[in-house]
């Protein structure tokens, strides 16, 4: 790990100025993923600009209309335990409650979870100059790929690592981004980008921009669930995951947003699965049809074909739990 300065700004404008005046400087939120990058010498910044002292960045606000305004520096533990979120936006509370370990959830932030970098071991090892680090080879294609993607791969095949992002896309959330020149709001479903667009990036956040707020619309009449399958019951990333948000009327599905996790470089919204349940009674036949739809187009690599039946079973089981 290299030597670096730690700066604690009092405002967002000061934070951006501290970043700008020291080329190579980076922002720090909870710091969990950042510390990994520093230890692995993937990043060697001369300065860390700590955002945790900024006012209003760690609040949870339940709006009168039922929507949520979440500061990006609120911890995963607080989101998971919040009584309103657990009741009205259940999938988000469940996703945050399953991330990492209790110790990490008490430090790691919601924004940091959404913006974390891929967990591919070839990316994480300093000795491999892979596509994501500016090289021309994705070593996972011919190497160890048992945790890699089924959908949307190429030229990078690492899955998106965020639990919370899957739930936020399913719930129709938006991200507020503030840069030196403008403030913009981007739907969560448009924020994450495939490696075919830019293999070095996972999202639309530009240099100097800060995620300042996460907005989640009201979910009255919507039932949402997040579920995953992991190798270990605690402190592990999912092998496959799903977040579903359904509007049910007498057991019949109206609106449906179903997002798959750990199987694509982005939170993977499965429109085929949504079509399979929309307008149908949520019963065993519908869940089975949805499970089959969820794997259409899957392109497993040499060692991750087990994810296909695992994903089918998870989608089926999750939908039946919502009936």
Residue frames relative to the residue before (quaternion, step in Angstrom):
aa qw qx qy qz dx dy dz
X 1.0000 0.0000 0.0000 0.0000 0.00 0.00 0.00
X 0.3842 -0.7372 0.5080 0.2255 3.58 -0.89 0.93
X 0.5543 -0.5665 0.4796 0.3765 3.57 -1.31 0.25
X 0.0401 0.8034 -0.5918 0.0530 3.59 -1.04 0.76
X 0.4782 -0.6175 0.5389 0.3156 3.52 -1.35 0.32
X 0.1978 -0.7362 0.6286 0.1540 3.57 -1.24 0.49
X 0.0709 -0.8092 0.5832 -0.0041 3.57 -0.60 1.19
X 0.1436 -0.7884 0.5946 0.0651 3.57 -0.98 0.89
X 0.1683 -0.8248 0.5333 0.0836 3.61 -0.03 1.25
X 0.4322 -0.6955 0.5166 0.2504 3.53 -1.28 0.44
X 0.7848 0.1596 -0.0912 0.5918 3.59 1.26 -0.25
X 0.6418 -0.5287 0.3898 0.3958 3.55 -1.27 0.34
X 0.6398 0.5180 -0.3361 0.4576 3.59 0.98 -0.76
X 0.6425 0.5007 -0.3249 0.4805 3.60 1.01 -0.75
X 0.6175 0.5472 -0.3432 0.4488 3.59 1.03 -0.75
X 0.6747 0.4848 -0.2995 0.4691 3.58 0.91 -0.87
X 0.6387 0.5176 -0.3280 0.4653 3.59 1.04 -0.73
X 0.6436 0.5126 -0.3205 0.4693 3.60 0.99 -0.78
X 0.6379 0.5097 -0.3208 0.4800 3.56 1.10 -0.67
X 0.6911 0.5138 -0.2811 0.4234 3.56 0.89 -1.01
X 0.7168 0.4886 -0.2725 0.4162 3.57 0.89 -0.89
X 0.7407 0.3112 -0.2037 0.5595 3.61 1.22 -0.19
X 0.3037 -0.7859 0.5077 0.1798 3.62 -0.01 1.25
X 0.7767 0.2996 -0.2495 0.4947 3.55 -0.88 1.00
X 0.4734 0.6670 -0.4445 0.3653 3.59 1.27 -0.11
X 0.1471 -0.7870 0.5941 0.0780 3.58 -1.18 0.57
X 0.5032 -0.6202 0.5069 0.3243 3.53 -1.28 0.46
X 0.1674 -0.7580 0.6221 0.1017 3.55 -1.23 0.61
X 0.1427 -0.7562 0.6332 0.0829 3.56 -0.96 0.94
X 0.8089 0.0184 0.0166 0.5874 3.60 -0.30 -1.19
X 0.3712 -0.7863 0.4202 0.2594 3.54 1.17 -0.67
X 0.4180 0.7254 -0.4708 0.2782 3.62 1.22 0.00
X 0.7298 0.3973 -0.2380 0.5029 3.59 0.71 -1.05
X 0.6070 0.5626 -0.3503 0.4386 3.59 1.04 -0.73
X 0.6547 0.5149 -0.3198 0.4517 3.59 0.89 -0.89
X 0.6129 0.5388 -0.3464 0.4627 3.59 1.02 -0.74
X 0.6663 0.5042 -0.3017 0.4591 3.58 0.92 -0.90
X 0.6487 0.5120 -0.3208 0.4627 3.57 1.01 -0.77
X 0.6745 0.4976 -0.2993 0.4559 3.58 0.87 -0.93
X 0.7262 0.4199 -0.2384 0.4893 3.57 1.03 -0.77
X 0.4084 -0.7478 0.4299 0.2986 3.58 1.39 0.10
X 0.3229 0.7228 -0.5349 0.2954 3.55 1.02 0.80
X 0.7484 0.1384 -0.0991 0.6410 3.53 1.22 -0.60
X 0.0468 -0.7806 0.6228 0.0233 3.58 -1.09 0.77
X 0.0271 0.8518 -0.5214 0.0432 3.58 0.61 1.15
X 0.4550 -0.6788 0.4979 0.2904 3.59 -1.07 0.65
X 0.7989 0.1188 -0.0447 0.5879 3.59 1.24 -0.45
X 0.1852 -0.7264 0.6486 0.1321 3.54 -1.17 0.75
X 0.1925 -0.7683 0.6026 0.0972 3.56 -0.84 1.01
X 0.2442 -0.8168 0.5135 0.0973 3.55 -0.24 1.36
X 0.2347 -0.8098 0.5275 0.1042 3.58 -0.62 1.15
X 0.5029 0.7153 -0.4055 0.2666 3.59 1.20 -0.34
X 0.6590 0.5145 -0.3194 0.4461 3.59 1.17 -0.41
X 0.5082 0.6683 -0.4253 0.3380 3.60 1.22 -0.18
X 0.4750 -0.6962 0.4543 0.2887 3.61 -0.83 0.92
X 0.8318 0.2814 -0.1941 0.4372 3.54 -1.18 0.68
X 0.5843 0.6191 -0.3595 0.3821 3.58 1.24 -0.03
X 0.7431 0.3593 -0.2230 0.5186 3.61 1.21 -0.08
X 0.4515 0.6973 -0.4382 0.3434 3.55 1.12 0.67
X 0.2031 -0.7083 0.6560 0.1637 3.51 -1.36 0.44
X 0.0240 -0.8040 0.5934 -0.0298 3.56 -0.64 1.15
X 0.1940 -0.7552 0.6182 0.0997 3.56 -0.76 1.10
X 0.3178 -0.7834 0.5088 0.1627 3.57 -0.45 1.23
X 0.6318 -0.5466 0.3857 0.3915 3.62 -1.18 0.49
X 0.6886 0.4810 -0.2918 0.4575 3.61 1.07 -0.63
X 0.6294 -0.5562 0.3316 0.4296 3.59 1.29 0.00
X 0.5472 0.6078 -0.4022 0.4116 3.59 1.25 -0.09
X 0.3424 -0.7230 0.5629 0.2078 3.55 -1.34 0.19
X 0.0995 -0.7247 0.6741 0.1025 3.52 -1.27 0.61
X 0.0654 -0.8302 0.5525 -0.0349 3.53 -0.50 1.26
X 0.3694 -0.6985 0.5650 0.2376 3.56 -0.88 0.92
X 0.5227 -0.6733 0.4171 0.3155 3.61 -0.88 0.82
X 0.6910 0.4742 -0.2871 0.4639 3.61 1.19 -0.40
X 0.4008 0.6692 -0.5134 0.3576 3.59 1.21 0.29
X 0.4633 -0.7027 0.4592 0.2840 3.59 -0.90 0.85
X 0.6292 -0.5336 0.4129 0.3858 3.53 -1.26 0.48
X 0.6248 0.5567 -0.3384 0.4303 3.57 1.01 -0.79
X 0.6707 0.4969 -0.3045 0.4587 3.60 0.94 -0.84
X 0.6295 0.5130 -0.3359 0.4772 3.58 1.03 -0.74
X 0.6733 0.5189 -0.2960 0.4356 3.58 0.88 -0.98
X 0.7485 0.4158 -0.2119 0.4711 3.59 1.03 -0.79
X 0.5047 0.6864 -0.4236 0.3078 3.61 1.20 -0.35
X 0.4528 -0.7356 0.4236 0.2729 3.63 -0.56 1.09
X 0.6476 0.5097 -0.3334 0.4578 3.61 1.00 -0.72
X 0.6680 0.4928 -0.3083 0.4646 3.59 0.88 -0.92
X 0.6356 0.5366 -0.3295 0.4467 3.59 0.97 -0.81
X 0.7074 0.4578 -0.2573 0.4730 3.57 1.07 -0.74
X 0.8104 0.3247 -0.1463 0.4653 3.58 0.75 -1.05
X 0.7840 0.1751 -0.0771 0.5906 3.61 1.11 -0.67
X 0.0719 -0.8851 0.4587 0.0321 3.49 0.91 1.11
X 0.6327 0.5607 -0.3448 0.4080 3.59 0.92 -0.87
X 0.6548 0.5095 -0.3223 0.4558 3.60 0.98 -0.78
X 0.6471 0.5046 -0.3223 0.4720 3.60 0.94 -0.84
X 0.6650 0.5001 -0.3090 0.4607 3.59 0.93 -0.85
X 0.6507 0.5224 -0.3204 0.4483 3.60 0.93 -0.87
X 0.6839 0.4645 -0.2890 0.4827 3.59 0.91 -0.88
X 0.6630 0.5253 -0.3050 0.4376 3.58 1.05 -0.70
X 0.6883 0.4568 -0.2838 0.4869 3.59 1.21 -0.37
X 0.5336 0.6568 -0.4082 0.3423 3.60 1.18 -0.31
X 0.8775 0.0152 -0.0104 0.4793 3.54 -1.08 0.85
X 0.6506 -0.4690 0.4045 0.4394 3.57 -1.01 -0.93
X 0.6761 -0.4793 0.3376 0.4462 3.64 -1.18 0.27
X 0.6388 0.5340 -0.3369 0.4396 3.59 0.97 -0.80
X 0.6879 0.4649 -0.2844 0.4793 3.59 0.92 -0.91
X 0.6401 0.5383 -0.3395 0.4303 3.62 0.95 -0.79
X 0.6391 0.5259 -0.3292 0.4546 3.60 1.15 -0.48
X 0.7224 0.3775 -0.2239 0.5343 3.59 1.29 -0.26
X 0.6692 0.5205 -0.3012 0.4365 3.56 0.89 -0.97
X 0.3307 -0.7716 0.5202 0.1567 3.55 -1.01 0.85
X 0.6382 -0.5249 0.4046 0.3918 3.53 -1.28 0.42
X 0.6701 0.4903 -0.3004 0.4694 3.59 0.91 -0.89
X 0.6508 0.5184 -0.3169 0.4552 3.56 0.98 -0.80
X 0.6312 0.5283 -0.3319 0.4607 3.56 1.05 -0.75
X 0.6659 0.5067 -0.2951 0.4612 3.56 0.97 -0.86
X 0.7706 0.3837 -0.1769 0.4772 3.58 0.98 -0.91
X 0.4163 0.7299 -0.4741 0.2630 3.63 1.18 -0.01
X 0.5004 -0.6646 0.4829 0.2734 3.53 -1.22 0.64
X 0.6818 -0.5063 0.3286 0.4133 3.62 -1.22 0.39
X 0.4215 -0.7179 0.5112 0.2139 3.52 -1.23 0.64
X 0.3127 0.7597 -0.5155 0.2436 3.62 1.18 0.29
X 0.4738 -0.7067 0.4457 0.2783 3.58 -0.78 1.01
X 0.6152 0.5354 -0.3645 0.4495 3.61 1.09 -0.53
X 0.6345 0.4964 -0.3242 0.4959 3.58 1.09 -0.67
X 0.7115 0.4885 -0.2613 0.4322 3.56 0.92 -0.91
X 0.6637 0.4822 -0.3184 0.4749 3.61 1.14 -0.40
X 0.5027 -0.6896 0.4414 0.2775 3.55 -0.75 1.09
X 0.6750 0.5519 -0.2974 0.3891 3.60 1.00 -0.81
X 0.6856 0.4449 -0.2879 0.4991 3.63 1.23 -0.31
X 0.1686 -0.7654 0.6135 0.0969 3.57 -0.67 1.09
X 0.0218 -0.8411 0.5391 -0.0389 3.55 0.25 1.29
X 0.7436 -0.3971 0.2857 0.4559 3.56 -1.34 0.07
X 0.6712 0.5179 -0.3101 0.4302 3.59 0.90 -0.86
X 0.7187 0.3815 -0.2404 0.5293 3.59 1.21 -0.41
X 0.7090 -0.4855 0.2539 0.4440 3.57 1.19 0.50
X 0.5299 0.6190 -0.4185 0.4011 3.59 1.26 0.08
X 0.4901 -0.6720 0.4717 0.2927 3.55 -1.26 -0.19
X 0.6804 0.4354 -0.2856 0.5157 3.61 1.26 0.29
X 0.2072 -0.7006 0.6636 0.1607 3.55 -1.12 0.79
X 0.3092 -0.8076 0.4756 0.1612 3.55 -0.18 1.30
X 0.5603 0.6168 -0.3901 0.3917 3.58 1.20 -0.39
X 0.5624 0.6267 -0.3973 0.3649 3.61 1.07 -0.61
X 0.8013 0.2159 -0.1095 0.5470 3.58 0.88 -0.89
X 0.6731 0.4989 -0.2784 0.4696 3.56 1.29 0.10
X 0.7852 -0.2517 0.2341 0.5151 3.55 -1.05 -0.86
X 0.1262 0.8304 -0.5263 0.1328 3.57 -0.40 1.20
X 0.2936 0.8068 -0.4836 0.1706 3.59 1.13 0.42
X 0.7220 0.3944 -0.2528 0.5092 3.61 1.17 -0.36
X 0.5259 0.6914 -0.3784 0.3197 3.59 1.24 0.02
X 0.7664 -0.4797 0.2431 0.3514 3.55 -1.39 0.10
X 0.3359 -0.6928 0.5991 0.2197 3.50 -1.42 0.33
X 0.7847 0.2287 -0.0875 0.5694 3.57 1.15 -0.69
X 0.8586 0.2559 -0.1373 0.4224 3.55 -1.28 0.48
X 0.4321 0.7237 -0.4534 0.2897 3.60 1.17 0.28
X 0.6520 0.5266 -0.4020 0.3688 3.52 -1.30 0.46
X 0.5230 -0.3003 -0.7883 0.1222 1.51 -1.33 2.12
X 0.6495 0.4411 -0.3110 0.5356 3.61 1.33 0.09
X 0.1880 -0.8215 0.5348 0.0619 3.58 -0.97 0.88
X 0.4158 0.7038 -0.4731 0.3285 3.60 1.20 0.37
X 0.4151 -0.7132 0.4999 0.2628 3.63 -0.91 0.82
X 0.5440 -0.5844 0.4780 0.3662 3.54 -1.22 0.47
X 0.3546 -0.8121 0.4320 0.1678 3.61 -0.69 1.05
X 0.5885 0.6461 -0.3551 0.3320 3.61 1.20 -0.28
X 0.3750 -0.6951 0.5734 0.2178 3.57 -0.88 1.00
X 0.6968 0.5115 -0.2843 0.4147 3.55 0.77 -1.09
X 0.6201 0.5714 -0.3533 0.4051 3.60 0.98 -0.77
X 0.6177 0.5511 -0.3492 0.4390 3.58 1.02 -0.78
X 0.6874 0.4755 -0.2762 0.4745 3.56 0.89 -0.97
X 0.6511 0.5267 -0.3241 0.4400 3.61 0.95 -0.83
X 0.6393 0.4960 -0.3324 0.4845 3.60 1.01 -0.73
X 0.6523 0.5194 -0.3169 0.4519 3.60 0.93 -0.86
X 0.7253 0.4301 -0.2348 0.4837 3.59 1.05 -0.76
X 0.5093 -0.6921 0.3984 0.3210 3.60 1.26 0.14
X 0.2611 0.8029 -0.4975 0.1991 3.58 1.12 0.63
X 0.2168 -0.7361 0.6228 0.1527 3.53 -1.39 0.21
X 0.3015 -0.7405 0.5766 0.1685 3.55 -1.23 0.60
X 0.2516 -0.7426 0.6040 0.1427 3.56 -0.95 0.94
X 0.0758 -0.8040 0.5895 -0.0184 3.56 -0.66 1.18
X 0.0999 -0.7951 0.5972 0.0349 3.56 -0.87 0.97
X 0.0674 -0.7966 0.6007 -0.0034 3.54 -0.77 1.13
X 0.7443 -0.4031 0.2719 0.4579 3.58 -1.26 -0.03
X 0.7829 0.3513 -0.1666 0.4858 3.58 1.03 -0.76
X 0.8367 0.0530 0.0229 0.5446 3.59 0.99 -0.68
X 0.3043 -0.6852 0.6256 0.2157 3.48 -1.43 0.23
X 0.0250 0.8162 -0.5751 0.0500 3.58 -0.78 0.96
X 0.2698 -0.7384 0.5984 0.1544 3.53 -1.27 0.53
X 0.0842 -0.8097 0.5806 -0.0163 3.55 -0.73 1.14
X 0.4550 -0.6667 0.5067 0.3030 3.62 -0.81 0.90
X 0.5642 -0.6217 0.4176 0.3477 3.58 -0.97 0.82
X 0.6437 0.5454 -0.3223 0.4294 3.58 1.05 -0.70
X 0.7140 0.4060 -0.2471 0.5141 3.60 1.24 -0.40
X 0.5507 0.6722 -0.3707 0.3279 3.57 1.25 -0.42
X 0.7244 0.4128 -0.2365 0.4989 3.59 0.97 -0.83
X 0.1643 -0.8163 0.5512 0.0522 3.57 -0.90 0.93
X 0.5180 -0.6390 0.4841 0.2983 3.52 -1.19 0.70
X 0.5941 -0.5879 0.4059 0.3698 3.61 -1.12 0.53
X 0.5513 0.5977 -0.4047 0.4184 3.60 1.18 -0.34
X 0.6363 0.5021 -0.3252 0.4872 3.61 1.22 -0.44
X 0.7572 -0.1713 0.1406 0.6144 3.56 0.99 -0.90
X 0.2975 -0.8113 0.4698 0.1805 3.63 -0.16 1.20
X 0.6581 0.5227 -0.3160 0.4403 3.61 1.18 -0.37
X 0.7471 0.3564 -0.1966 0.5255 3.59 1.25 -0.29
X 0.3070 -0.7429 0.5655 0.1845 3.55 -1.29 0.43
X 0.8052 0.1548 -0.0539 0.5700 3.60 1.21 -0.29
X 0.6374 -0.5760 0.3888 0.3329 3.55 -1.37 0.10
X 0.3885 0.7231 -0.4912 0.2915 3.62 1.22 0.13
X 0.2521 -0.7871 0.5502 0.1194 3.57 -0.73 1.09
X 0.6569 -0.4989 0.3834 0.4156 3.56 -1.26 0.36
X 0.7956 0.2589 -0.2196 0.5017 3.56 -0.85 1.00
X 0.5859 0.5603 -0.3806 0.4449 3.59 1.24 -0.19
X 0.1741 -0.7597 0.6198 0.0917 3.53 -1.24 0.61
X 0.3808 -0.6673 0.5880 0.2529 3.54 -1.05 0.81
X 0.0966 -0.8545 0.5103 0.0088 3.59 -0.36 1.23
X 0.8122 0.0140 0.0043 0.5831 3.59 1.16 -0.38
X 0.1807 -0.7352 0.6416 0.1234 3.53 -1.23 0.63
X 0.1210 -0.8028 0.5829 0.0337 3.55 -0.71 1.11
X 0.0830 -0.7874 0.6108 0.0118 3.55 -0.87 1.01
X 0.4000 -0.7450 0.4706 0.2521 3.62 -0.60 1.04
X 0.6724 -0.4796 0.3769 0.4193 3.53 -1.30 0.35
X 0.2004 -0.7975 0.5629 0.0836 3.56 -1.07 0.76
X 0.1799 0.8001 -0.5492 0.1610 3.58 1.04 0.72
X 0.8247 0.1894 -0.1629 0.5073 3.56 -0.81 1.01
X 0.6292 0.5087 -0.3279 0.4876 3.57 1.32 0.01
X 0.1896 -0.7539 0.6203 0.1048 3.54 -0.96 0.94
X 0.0213 -0.8217 0.5691 -0.0196 3.58 -0.77 0.98
X 0.0507 -0.7848 0.6175 -0.0179 3.53 -1.15 0.79
X 0.1169 -0.7348 0.6609 0.0987 3.54 -1.22 0.66
X 0.0715 0.7868 -0.6098 0.0636 3.57 -0.98 0.87
X 0.0438 -0.7999 0.5985 0.0055 3.55 -1.17 0.58
X 0.2652 -0.6977 0.6290 0.2173 3.50 -1.39 0.17
X 0.0276 -0.8033 0.5942 -0.0302 3.55 -0.81 1.07
X 0.5778 -0.5779 0.4399 0.3724 3.56 -1.21 0.38
X 0.7748 0.1779 -0.0957 0.5991 3.56 1.10 -0.74
X 0.5634 -0.6319 0.4173 0.3304 3.56 -1.10 0.66
X 0.7964 0.1753 -0.0865 0.5724 3.60 1.15 -0.51
X 0.8577 0.1381 -0.1139 0.4820 3.52 -1.30 0.59
X 0.5733 0.5416 -0.4225 0.4465 3.56 0.65 1.12
X 0.4460 -0.6520 0.5354 0.2988 3.53 -1.23 0.50
X 0.5717 -0.6167 0.4016 0.3627 3.60 -1.04 0.63
X 0.4287 -0.6233 0.5825 0.2973 3.51 -1.32 0.46
X 0.7422 -0.0861 0.0572 0.6621 3.54 1.14 -0.83
X 0.0379 -0.7922 0.6090 0.0093 3.58 -1.16 0.56
X 0.0689 -0.7783 0.6215 0.0572 3.55 -1.28 0.37
X 0.0781 -0.7389 0.6657 0.0689 3.53 -1.21 0.69
X 0.0405 -0.8048 0.5918 -0.0210 3.55 -0.77 1.06
X 0.0495 -0.7613 0.6464 0.0158 3.55 -1.05 0.87
X 0.0213 0.8271 -0.5539 0.0930 3.56 -0.39 1.28
X 0.2340 -0.7149 0.6363 0.1714 3.52 -1.16 0.66
X 0.1089 -0.8278 0.5503 0.0038 3.56 -0.48 1.24
X 0.0605 -0.7670 0.6383 0.0239 3.54 -1.09 0.80
X 0.8177 -0.1673 0.0467 0.5489 3.57 -0.32 1.31
X 0.7471 -0.4176 0.2061 0.4744 3.55 0.97 0.89
X 0.6235 0.5104 -0.3398 0.4850 3.59 1.29 -0.07
X 0.4167 -0.7233 0.5008 0.2288 3.57 -0.92 0.98
X 0.1986 -0.7473 0.6235 0.1160 3.55 -0.93 0.98
X 0.8041 0.0665 0.0011 0.5907 3.57 -0.18 -1.28
X 0.0034 0.7937 -0.6080 0.0185 3.56 -1.13 0.68
X 0.0207 0.7480 -0.6630 0.0205 3.52 -1.05 0.92
X 0.0215 0.8087 -0.5816 0.0847 3.56 -0.52 1.22
X 0.0513 -0.8169 0.5724 -0.0494 3.55 -0.61 1.21
X 0.2581 -0.7718 0.5682 0.1218 3.56 -0.89 1.00
X 0.1618 -0.8045 0.5670 0.0706 3.56 -1.05 0.77
X 0.8093 0.2748 -0.2393 0.4607 3.54 -1.32 0.53
X 0.6683 0.4823 -0.3054 0.4769 3.59 1.23 0.31
X 0.7655 0.2326 -0.1367 0.5841 3.61 1.28 0.04
X 0.6091 -0.5711 0.3963 0.3818 3.62 -1.19 0.34
X 0.7346 0.2435 -0.1774 0.6079 3.57 1.33 -0.13
X 0.5976 -0.4665 0.4446 0.4771 3.61 -1.21 0.06
X 0.2478 -0.8390 0.4773 0.0832 3.56 -0.40 1.29
X 0.1993 -0.7829 0.5791 0.1095 3.59 -0.30 1.23
X 0.2150 -0.8061 0.5455 0.0806 3.55 -0.62 1.17
X 0.2007 -0.8109 0.5409 0.0980 3.58 -0.02 1.28
X 0.5952 0.5606 -0.3693 0.4417 3.61 1.07 -0.58
X 0.6546 0.4958 -0.3102 0.4790 3.57 0.98 -0.82
X 0.6303 0.5299 -0.3301 0.4615 3.57 1.01 -0.77
X 0.6601 0.5062 -0.3058 0.4631 3.58 0.95 -0.86
X 0.6416 0.5523 -0.3198 0.4255 3.57 1.08 -0.73
X 0.7494 0.3729 -0.2165 0.5024 3.61 1.14 -0.52
X 0.5730 0.6301 -0.3877 0.3526 3.58 1.08 -0.61
X 0.8248 0.1808 -0.1650 0.5098 3.57 -0.83 1.04
X 0.6383 0.5225 -0.3154 0.4692 3.59 1.28 0.09
X 0.5383 -0.5578 0.5107 0.3719 3.53 -1.31 0.35
X 0.3836 -0.7279 0.5184 0.2330 3.57 -0.88 0.90
X 0.2758 0.7530 -0.5390 0.2579 3.52 0.19 1.37
X 0.7798 -0.3555 0.2308 0.4607 3.58 -1.28 -0.13
X 0.6561 0.5121 -0.3203 0.4525 3.60 0.95 -0.83
X 0.6607 0.5004 -0.3038 0.4699 3.57 0.97 -0.86
X 0.6504 0.5110 -0.3175 0.4637 3.58 0.95 -0.85
X 0.6459 0.5133 -0.3183 0.4669 3.59 1.02 -0.78
X 0.6488 0.5037 -0.3151 0.4755 3.60 0.97 -0.81
X 0.6461 0.5159 -0.3146 0.4662 3.57 1.02 -0.81
X 0.6383 0.5294 -0.3266 0.4536 3.59 0.99 -0.80
X 0.6505 0.4951 -0.3173 0.4807 3.58 1.01 -0.78
X 0.6545 0.5202 -0.3148 0.4494 3.58 0.99 -0.83
X 0.6220 0.5912 -0.3393 0.3854 3.58 1.05 -0.77
X 0.7527 0.3941 -0.2263 0.4763 3.62 1.06 -0.58
X 0.3969 0.7051 -0.4954 0.3162 3.60 1.24 0.12
X 0.8024 0.2488 -0.2036 0.5027 3.58 -0.79 1.00
X 0.4319 0.6972 -0.4731 0.3218 3.58 1.23 0.01
X 0.0696 -0.7895 0.6098 0.0001 3.57 -0.96 0.93
X 0.1147 -0.8390 0.5282 0.0629 3.60 0.29 1.20
X 0.4450 -0.6514 0.5491 0.2760 3.51 -1.28 0.54
X 0.7915 -0.3702 0.1989 0.4438 3.58 -1.26 -0.04
X 0.8226 0.2622 -0.1039 0.4937 3.61 0.98 -0.79
X 0.6994 0.4850 -0.2903 0.4374 3.62 1.15 0.04
X 0.2877 0.7830 -0.5053 0.2209 3.58 1.15 0.48
X 0.5426 0.6279 -0.3916 0.3974 3.60 1.20 -0.47
X 0.5789 0.6089 -0.3764 0.3904 3.59 1.17 -0.50
X 0.5822 0.6117 -0.3801 0.3774 3.61 1.10 -0.59
X 0.7294 0.3757 -0.2681 0.5050 3.66 0.65 -0.91
X 0.5904 0.5715 -0.3650 0.4378 3.58 1.14 -0.59
X 0.6575 0.4996 -0.2988 0.4783 3.57 0.99 -0.87
X 0.6219 0.5416 -0.3397 0.4523 3.58 0.96 -0.83
X 0.6866 0.4896 -0.2861 0.4550 3.55 0.82 -1.02
X 0.6587 0.5146 -0.3161 0.4487 3.59 0.97 -0.84
X 0.6489 0.5074 -0.3203 0.4678 3.61 0.93 -0.86
X 0.6550 0.5144 -0.3126 0.4567 3.58 0.89 -0.92
X 0.6957 0.4876 -0.2725 0.4516 3.55 0.81 -1.04
X 0.6613 0.5212 -0.3073 0.4433 3.57 0.95 -0.89
X 0.6709 0.4948 -0.2999 0.4639 3.59 0.90 -0.89
X 0.6513 0.5111 -0.3196 0.4610 3.58 0.96 -0.79
X 0.6278 0.5383 -0.3395 0.4482 3.58 1.12 -0.62
X 0.6704 0.4962 -0.2869 0.4711 3.58 1.24 -0.42
X 0.4981 0.6919 -0.4147 0.3181 3.59 1.23 -0.27
